[in-house]
């Protein structure tokens, strides 16, 4: 990095108007975290060479990563005016527009993106649209999402050399060595959800390693992982090859990818194959498309066994009982029944005498289709408001403008600031009914709402990311909160809002179910997860290749060894 800086500055001393040197310096300073210097050099490059569209793109990316979506949009549009065919900028522009709920060009842009992506795939190129974004775009179906993930995974695999690893087996008295690799050990939803898992795993049978791809944030969640793992190792400053070598030296049997294609991922470590059994869990609700990921842990509601759902994954699937989605709500916030801890409606700018519909997902999950349903619900239930989060704040103005354009009077949509986890869950209970998004449903936010005692209406779609909430309400023993059409969604919401006795009964049932159902039973979930780990390992130990596995339900079984025989789907089933 230092050498590159010296070369660029030397080039500028020799030729002060060398725009490419300014652009390169901008990238270097961006990587060094010197954002002001990066912006200055990118801007200088634009002024010196207006046709150098990489500078526009880099400015857009810098602002997008900093959360300044409107500035990013301005620079992406400027780049496309100079260079109309620029797939990377097109993909980033669409992502930024969705982030702020700017839907004016949505249909046209998604059509162009779909065609561009198809062309890139057919040409053998890595598509500009990223797997995480493709997962939530309506113009990109399951088949294309798989193709996109496969191209990203193949590019990663080409850059590394796989290792030939054969760790010593646990033996009769030994423990299975299980490792988790993540950039989210800290103040992050993943650690909020998995907090107690690390302490509940059976330490007589399993040895737990955690490799942290991010620096210690000093949070209580990071401390909890550190205290309850056999080893928490910070590897964020290490080269990927060294991390893979460390994992291999530790003799890990099963390695879990908690990132997928999310921020901070280091999938090249998995591509090096430092472990004989590698699986994906929780962080990315879609396929990795990678030959070096053997399994994806899910459930039969989130990912039905039907061929069209199964075909969306390159991995073999491990089907957990009830819901694959873990949560720590019963341990983290056990006093949820204490309603006196809730803030008042007035303190949050909410009316005391109206039905409050709520959705606390990030605003990018809202699309025009579900928003129109929400507007119709509000119009049919005049004494109601819709409660949303400023998540992000920059999207609020666009949502309010969309509501006004559809005939909603001012005040029918109320925004509240994002709050810390405990405060957020306690205040969730103020709402009367949660209206789930359909483009990508609530995951952690759905758990929050249900634990706070608020019923929800959710509609499962085709993709995994659209079915998690339906898995949650099914595991809760309340599948009636799931509907299967937008018409049924609207009718259910209006009916419950106008029949308070039925809404009250549904809420009472939810409050009872949350204390006894498998959904919030973290200890039970952990036993099923242990069974998943051993099922994957035992196939490898027996010399069998990966296969789809169904984990038996141990709800009524007494606590014991995690040796219940799973059901294997496929040629090895007998």
Beta strands, then each sheet from edge to edge (+ up, - down):
strand 1: 176-182
strand 2: 206-212
strand 3: 231-234
strand 4: 254-257
strand 5: 277-280
strand 6: 295-299
strand 7: 316-320
strand 8: 355-359
strand 9: 384-389
strand 10: 413-416
strand 11: 433-435
strand 12: 456-459
strand 13: 482-483
strand 14: 548-550
strand 15: 567-569
sheet 1: 3+ 2+ 1+ 4+ 5+ 6+ 7+ 14+ 15-
sheet 2: 10+ 9+ 8+ 11+ 12+ 13+
end
